[in-house]
Amino acid sequence: MLSDYIFCDLQDIIKQWSKKCHLKTHEVSLKKQNIDNQYFEFIYYHF
């Protein structure tokens, strides 16, 4: 859940997210460039 990651470094979030969701590197990069509330909501709903 988001609350588990909210205090983590964004790099750590991206690593965890890519592991759990099996995202490709370019997809993670895209999300990294668009960090906003929707980004965090997307992570939240995918956990």
C-alpha positions in Angstrom: 0.0 0.0 0.0 1.0 3.6 -0.5 1.5 4.2 3.2 4.3 1.6 3.2 6.2 3.6 0.6 5.3 7.2 1.2 8.5 7.9 3.2 10.8 6.0 1.0 13.1 7.5 -1.6 11.4 7.7 -5.0 14.1 5.4 -6.5 13.1 2.8 -3.9 9.4 3.2 -4.8 10.2 2.8 -8.5 12.3 -0.3 -7.8 9.6 -1.9 -5.7 6.9 -1.0 -8.2 8.8 -2.4 -11.1 9.4 -5.7 -9.2 5.8 -6.0 -8.1 4.2 -5.0 -11.4 6.9 -6.3 -13.7 7.1 -3.1 -15.6 9.5 -2.5 -18.4 12.3 0.0 -17.8 10.9 2.6 -20.2 7.5 2.4 -18.5 9.1 3.1 -15.1 11.0 6.0 -16.7 7.8 7.5 -18.1 6.2 7.4 -14.6 9.4 8.9 -13.1 9.0 11.9 -15.3 5.4 12.4 -14.3 5.5 12.4 -10.5 2.3 13.8 -9.2 -0.8 12.6 -7.2 -1.9 10.4 -10.1 1.5 8.7 -10.0 1.0 7.8 -6.4 -2.6 6.8 -6.9 -1.4 4.5 -9.7 1.1 2.9 -7.4 -1.5 2.6 -4.6 -4.1 0.9 -6.8 -1.5 -1.5 -8.3 -0.4 -2.8 -4.9 
